[in-house]
Amino acid sequence: MSGEVERLSTGVPEFDRLIAGGIPRGFLVAVTGEPGTGKTIFCIHFIAQGVREGDVCIYVTTEESRESIVRQAAQFGIDFQTPVKQKKMIIIDALMGLEDQWSLKSLEVEELLDKVIEAKKALGYGRARLVIDSLSAFWLDRPAMARRYSYFVKKVLSKWDFTILAVSQYAITTSDAFGFGVEHIADGIVRFRRFVRNGVLRRYVIVER
Amino acid sequence: MRQTPHSLTMHEITALDGRGLVILGPARERREDHILPAHVVRRMVQAKMEREKIMPGSEIPEDVD
């Protein structure tokens, strides 16, 4: 067994330098923070880098529509429309409740896993990147289940060669997570923070684990 | 991050149109990182003094210099 760790670039070179070059292949990394701190942008970079490197790329969005993610990426100079059309990436929409193939009808963990695996089969085998933005949305009304669901997601998807960014939201009022779960089972934790100093919003990132 | 000698420093970031997430550099150390706000410290000191005031035996005996 080789001791060398294969690392996946996040698409943000300065961030890669903070983590010795990238995220180890097969890791599940929790991306946490309050709304508006930069979590989604970070996830968009991660998937865009995957598209550039020819990885299978899947983005699950629970907070915004598929179109909104494509628009947001375009704002930052990233084209998601073309790889989606070319079937190099799939954006699974869990917000709009649409009837198309790549939408979730409910926020159930089992449905999420089925759809992600279906998407992986459709895109082909090999190294894959998955963003779930956010995973905590799947247990907003059942925070006590957070740890069990997180473990279940990690266990099932670990067999499918995914390197995963799982977003976990924090309440803006208390900075508390909606049920600790992802953080417990994650191989890494990237925390985004925000402070207002002298009337100016400042955003920060720290690798907590 | 497991299997990774990662940075332990908080970094300031920003998002730029046409470029995305940019890391500006290590966050400057702030007073708030080390101490609580003054009004909170005042209330804690007051609460401690109140507690000590009502503790039995906390009165100083008169024959002590």
HADDOCK unambig.tbl for C-alpha pairs under 7 A between the chains (distance, minus, plus):
assign (segid A and resid 14 and name CA) (segid B and resid 23 and name CA) 6.29 0.50 0.50
assign (segid A and resid 18 and name CA) (segid B and resid 6 and name CA) 5.57 0.50 0.50
assign (segid A and resid 18 and name CA) (segid B and resid 7 and name CA) 5.03 0.50 0.50
assign (segid A and resid 19 and name CA) (segid B and resid 4 and name CA) 6.28 0.50 0.50
assign (segid A and resid 19 and name CA) (segid B and resid 5 and name CA) 6.64 0.50 0.50
assign (segid A and resid 19 and name CA) (segid B and resid 6 and name CA) 4.46 0.50 0.50
assign (segid A and resid 19 and name CA) (segid B and resid 7 and name CA) 6.50 0.50 0.50
assign (segid A and resid 20 and name CA) (segid B and resid 4 and name CA) 6.34 0.50 0.50
assign (segid A and resid 20 and name CA) (segid B and resid 5 and name CA) 6.41 0.50 0.50
assign (segid A and resid 20 and name CA) (segid B and resid 6 and name CA) 6.28 0.50 0.50
assign (segid A and resid 41 and name CA) (segid B and resid 20 and name CA) 6.73 0.50 0.50
assign (segid A and resid 41 and name CA) (segid B and resid 21 and name CA) 6.46 0.50 0.50
assign (segid A and resid 42 and name CA) (segid B and resid 21 and name CA) 6.63 0.50 0.50
assign (segid A and resid 75 and name CA) (segid B and resid 17 and name CA) 5.68 0.50 0.50
assign (segid A and resid 75 and name CA) (segid B and resid 18 and name CA) 5.86 0.50 0.50
assign (segid A and resid 76 and name CA) (segid B and resid 16 and name CA) 6.86 0.50 0.50
assign (segid A and resid 76 and name CA) (segid B and resid 17 and name CA) 4.92 0.50 0.50
assign (segid A and resid 76 and name CA) (segid B and resid 18 and name CA) 4.03 0.50 0.50
assign (segid A and resid 76 and name CA) (segid B and resid 19 and name CA) 4.87 0.50 0.50
assign (segid A and resid 76 and name CA) (segid B and resid 20 and name CA) 4.59 0.50 0.50
assign (segid A and resid 77 and name CA) (segid B and resid 18 and name CA) 4.30 0.50 0.50
assign (segid A and resid 77 and name CA) (segid B and resid 19 and name CA) 5.86 0.50 0.50
assign (segid A and resid 187 and name CA) (segid B and resid 1 and name CA) 5.93 0.50 0.50
assign (segid A and resid 187 and name CA) (segid B and resid 2 and name CA) 5.65 0.50 0.50
assign (segid A and resid 188 and name CA) (segid B and resid 1 and name CA) 4.06 0.50 0.50
assign (segid A and resid 188 and name CA) (segid B and resid 2 and name CA) 6.25 0.50 0.50
assign (segid A and resid 189 and name CA) (segid B and resid 1 and name CA) 6.63 0.50 0.50
assign (segid A and resid 203 and name CA) (segid B and resid 12 and name CA) 5.79 0.50 0.50
assign (segid A and resid 203 and name CA) (segid B and resid 13 and name CA) 5.50 0.50 0.50
assign (segid A and resid 203 and name CA) (segid B and resid 14 and name CA) 6.55 0.50 0.50
assign (segid A and resid 204 and name CA) (segid B and resid 10 and name CA) 6.45 0.50 0.50
assign (segid A and resid 204 and name CA) (segid B and resid 11 and name CA) 5.36 0.50 0.50
assign (segid A and resid 204 and name CA) (segid B and resid 12 and name CA) 4.23 0.50 0.50
assign (segid A and resid 204 and name CA) (segid B and resid 13 and name CA) 5.27 0.50 0.50
assign (segid A and resid 205 and name CA) (segid B and resid 10 and name CA) 5.64 0.50 0.50
assign (segid A and resid 205 and name CA) (segid B and resid 11 and name CA) 5.33 0.50 0.50
assign (segid A and resid 205 and name CA) (segid B and resid 12 and name CA) 6.40 0.50 0.50
assign (segid A and resid 205 and name CA) (segid B and resid 13 and name CA) 6.82 0.50 0.50
assign (segid A and resid 206 and name CA) (segid B and resid 8 and name CA) 6.91 0.50 0.50
assign (segid A and resid 206 and name CA) (segid B and resid 9 and name CA) 6.32 0.50 0.50
assign (segid A and resid 206 and name CA) (segid B and resid 10 and name CA) 4.51 0.50 0.50
assign (segid A and resid 206 and name CA) (segid B and resid 11 and name CA) 6.33 0.50 0.50
assign (segid A and resid 207 and name CA) (segid B and resid 7 and name CA) 6.74 0.50 0.50
assign (segid A and resid 207 and name CA) (segid B and resid 8 and name CA) 6.40 0.50 0.50
assign (segid A and resid 209 and name CA) (segid B and resid 1 and name CA) 4.37 0.50 0.50
